[in-house]
């Protein structure tokens, strides 16, 4: 049980239904939840731990609704994005072991903590064909490391495409054996992991991932069978169904063939949507993870402002952490604005408060967690960040919402709290040695590169 905590003297952006902003207020945290919030000086337990938030904005922790596990240790590889994807797939399939996934998870969590992202939804692997669910050990290692770091996470696990014909390497005592990957086995492993982690850790949940299949692929009986099994498993376990890469008619095609979507569906990217796609989103209540910094947003456009105008939930994701992007949600807020303002040639598109919505309460809604996180309200989980506003690029002290959405970055986060647990204060991790995390990740990276027969990043500082 965490100690009672009082955050006082800060400008509080609640993101509650009234979008209240308190110029100088407090947040009282007890037993990992928000007990009270308001102006002035509250009644608080005598032994309460106090955090003076003078000069800071106190706001809900940021929520990243689409990213990938593994990518932290594939940054900078390859000459272009296509080369990077090939190399990353090779590393994931042929060069990793549970320690790789644990070390990468700790590094990923550390970056999120330092950027003020308290909750993230990650796919366990890269792309639709390198999901490391042929056995439970890699996912178990990842989840254990995330639990130790203390961030909140939804890990999406599931099968490869039936056509992938994947063969992975399993390492032990310096040697390896080859393991053929069977989608049905991956689903069985995913089901067992969901059961094993149910109610095991307050911060961790699992989801089912499923590749995005085109209309042509949906004519394949094996594809239909796998999709139905994944849909059934997600609904049976009452978890999210996550898909990465919808575009140009794929939502309507999957709805028509499979009745795939409902309010527990989270669909990433959603670029170049057809009218039929948008109608399915509106009818089924499926949610969208918009990733303005992703490669898919280079090759197509997610109509995020239009979807929100139609009442569809659209959240923000980073698609982190490679080949060319970070977990910095502030950066993604600014990029989302410029992305759509340029399209419409209208700077009024996606105003600052709407961007904060997408990164907080709408992110919580996309994860079906809006009753628990996403705003600062009594009874909700105490996922809170403090942003240091007394800096030249965030001055003068007016309109904190605009300053956050337009000028802030992840390095401005001073304090990160998850479930009342202070994970960072004064830009320093409170429970972990950042240098040790980096060293562990470097060791795992170099071993994976060696196994893959790749150069080991010689141009290090």
ChimeraX attribute file (.defattr): number of C-alpha atoms within 10 A of each C-alpha:
attribute: neighborCount
match mode: 1-to-1
recipient: residues
	/A:1	9
	/A:2	13
	/A:3	14
	/A:4	22
	/A:5	26
	/A:6	25
	/A:7	22
	/A:8	25
	/A:9	23
	/A:10	24
	/A:11	24
	/A:12	28
	/A:13	21
	/A:14	22
	/A:15	21
	/A:16	15
	/A:17	9
	/A:18	7
	/A:19	13
	/A:20	12
	/A:21	19
	/A:22	19
	/A:23	16
	/A:24	20
	/A:25	22
	/A:26	25
	/A:27	28
	/A:28	25
	/A:29	29
	/A:30	23
	/A:31	16
	/A:32	21
	/A:33	24
	/A:34	24
	/A:35	19
	/A:36	18
	/A:37	21
	/A:38	18
	/A:39	16
	/A:40	12
	/A:41	12
	/A:42	15
	/A:43	8
	/A:44	16
	/A:45	12
	/A:46	7
	/A:47	9
	/A:48	15
	/A:49	14
	/A:50	13
	/A:51	17
	/A:52	12
	/A:53	23
	/A:54	18
	/A:55	17
	/A:56	24
	/A:57	27
	/A:58	29
	/A:59	24
	/A:60	32
	/A:61	27
	/A:62	33
	/A:63	31
	/A:64	33
	/A:65	31
	/A:66	29
	/A:67	28
	/A:68	22
	/A:69	23
	/A:70	29
	/A:71	21
	/A:72	24
	/A:73	27
	/A:74	22
	/A:75	16
	/A:76	13
	/A:77	20
	/A:78	15
	/A:79	8
	/A:80	11
	/A:81	14
	/A:82	10
	/A:83	11
	/A:84	18
	/A:85	18
	/A:86	12
	/A:87	17
	/A:88	27
	/A:89	18
	/A:90	15
	/A:91	25
	/A:92	24
	/A:93	22
	/A:94	19
	/A:95	24
	/A:96	25
	/A:97	20
	/A:98	18
	/A:99	18
	/A:100	25
	/A:101	28
	/A:102	24
	/A:103	26
	/A:104	29
	/A:105	27
	/A:106	28
	/A:107	26
	/A:108	25
	/A:109	25
	/A:110	24
	/A:111	19
	/A:112	24
	/A:113	31
	/A:114	25
	/A:115	27
	/A:116	33
	/A:117	32
	/A:118	30
	/A:119	28
	/A:120	25
	/A:121	27
	/A:122	25
	/A:123	28
	/A:124	24
	/A:125	25
	/A:126	19
	/A:127	17
	/A:128	20
	/A:129	20
	/A:130	24
	/A:131	27
	/A:132	25
	/A:133	25
	/A:134	26
	/A:135	17
	/A:136	16
	/A:137	17
	/A:138	19
	/A:139	24
	/A:140	17
	/A:141	20
	/A:142	23
	/A:143	24
	/A:144	15
	/A:145	20
	/A:146	24
	/A:147	20
	/A:148	12
	/A:149	20
	/A:150	24
	/A:151	25
	/A:152	23
	/A:153	23
	/A:154	22
	/A:155	25
	/A:156	28
	/A:157	28
	/A:158	30
	/A:159	29
	/A:160	27
	/A:161	22
	/A:162	18
	/A:163	11
	/A:164	13
	/A:165	12
	/A:166	17
	/A:167	16
	/A:168	21
	/A:169	18
	/A:170	17
	/A:171	16
	/A:172	9
	/A:173	5
	/A:174	5
	/A:175	8
	/A:176	13
	/A:177	11
	/A:178	12
	/A:179	14
	/A:180	12
	/A:181	23
	/A:182	18
	/A:183	23
	/A:184	18
	/A:185	15
	/A:186	21
	/A:187	24
	/A:188	17
	/A:189	21
	/A:190	27
	/A:191	21
	/A:192	13
	/A:193	20
	/A:194	20
	/A:195	13
	/A:196	11
	/A:197	15
	/A:198	14
	/A:199	11
	/A:200	11
	/A:201	13
	/A:202	13
	/A:203	17
	/A:204	20
	/A:205	20
	/A:206	26
	/A:207	28
	/A:208	28
	/A:209	29
	/A:210	24
	/A:211	21
	/A:212	23
	/A:213	21
	/A:214	17
	/A:215	16
	/A:216	9
	/A:217	13
	/A:218	19
	/A:219	12
	/A:220	11
	/A:221	10
	/A:222	14
	/A:223	17
	/A:224	17
	/A:225	15
	/A:226	20
	/A:227	23
	/A:228	16
	/A:229	14
	/A:230	23
	/A:231	21
	/A:232	14
	/A:233	19
	/A:234	22
	/A:235	15
	/A:236	10
	/A:237	15
	/A:238	12
	/A:239	20
	/A:240	25
	/A:241	28
	/A:242	30
	/A:243	24
	/A:244	22
	/A:245	16
	/A:246	23
	/A:247	23
	/A:248	17
	/A:249	19
	/A:250	22
	/A:251	26
	/A:252	25
	/A:253	20
	/A:254	21
	/A:255	17
	/A:256	12
	/A:257	14
	/A:258	15
	/A:259	14
	/A:260	20
	/A:261	23
	/A:262	18
	/A:263	18
	/A:264	22
	/A:265	27
	/A:266	28
	/A:267	26
	/A:268	28
	/A:269	29
	/A:270	29
	/A:271	22
	/A:272	18
	/A:273	20
	/A:274	15
	/A:275	11
	/A:276	16
	/A:277	21
	/A:278	19
	/A:279	16
	/A:280	20
	/A:281	25
	/A:282	16
	/A:283	12
	/A:284	17
	/A:285	19
	/A:286	21
	/A:287	27
	/A:288	32
	/A:289	32
	/A:290	29
	/A:291	30
	/A:292	27
	/A:293	21
	/A:294	19
	/A:295	15
	/A:296	20
	/A:297	17
	/A:298	11
	/A:299	9
	/A:300	15
	/A:301	20
	/A:302	25
	/A:303	18
	/A:304	25
	/A:305	15
	/A:306	11
	/A:307	17
	/A:308	15
	/A:309	9
	/A:310	13
	/A:311	11
	/A:312	22
	/A:313	23
	/A:314	28
	/A:315	31
	/A:316	31
	/A:317	31
	/A:318	28
	/A:319	31
	/A:320	24
	/A:321	21
	/A:322	24
	/A:323	22
	/A:324	14
	/A:325	17
	/A:326	22
	/A:327	27
	/A:328	23
	/A:329	25
	/A:330	26
	/A:331	20
	/A:332	27
	/A:333	30
	/A:334	20
	/A:335	17
	/A:336	21
	/A:337	24
	/A:338	19
	/A:339	21
	/A:340	21
	/A:341	16
	/A:342	12
	/A:343	13
	/A:344	11
	/A:345	11
	/A:346	12
	/A:347	13
	/A:348	11
	/A:349	18
	/A:350	21
	/A:351	15
	/A:352	20
	/A:353	16
	/A:354	18
	/A:355	24
	/A:356	27
	/A:357	21
	/A:358	28
	/A:359	28
	/A:360	28
	/A:361	28
	/A:362	28
	/A:363	32
	/A:364	25
	/A:365	21
	/A:366	29
	/A:367	28
	/A:368	18
	/A:369	13
	/A:370	16
	/A:371	14
	/A:372	18
	/A:373	29
	/A:374	32
	/A:375	28
	/A:376	29
	/A:377	23
	/A:378	15
	/A:379	16
	/A:380	19
	/A:381	24
	/A:382	30
	/A:383	31
	/A:384	29
	/A:385	28
	/A:386	29
	/A:387	26
	/A:388	20
	/A:389	23
	/A:390	15
	/A:391	12
	/A:392	7
	/A:393	11
	/A:394	19
	/A:395	13
	/A:396	12
	/A:397	11
	/A:398	9
	/A:399	10
	/A:400	22
	/A:401	18
	/A:402	16
	/A:403	17
	/A:404	22
	/A:405	24
	/A:406	20
	/A:407	16
	/A:408	22
	/A:409	21
	/A:410	20
	/A:411	14
	/A:412	22
	/A:413	24
	/A:414	23
	/A:415	27
	/A:416	32
	/A:417	24
	/A:418	26
	/A:419	26
	/A:420	23
	/A:421	23
	/A:422	19
	/A:423	23
	/A:424	23
	/A:425	17
	/A:426	12
	/A:427	16
	/A:428	16
	/A:429	18
	/A:430	15
	/A:431	13
	/A:432	15
	/A:433	11
	/A:434	16
	/A:435	9
	/A:436	11
	/A:437	17
	/A:438	16
	/A:439	13
	/A:440	18
	/A:441	24
	/A:442	19
	/A:443	14
	/A:444	23
	/A:445	23
	/A:446	17
	/A:447	17
	/A:448	22
	/A:449	20
	/A:450	14
	/A:451	14
	/A:452	19
	/A:453	11
	/A:454	13
	/A:455	10
	/A:456	16
	/A:457	12
	/A:458	6
	/A:459	5
	/A:460	5
	/A:461	3
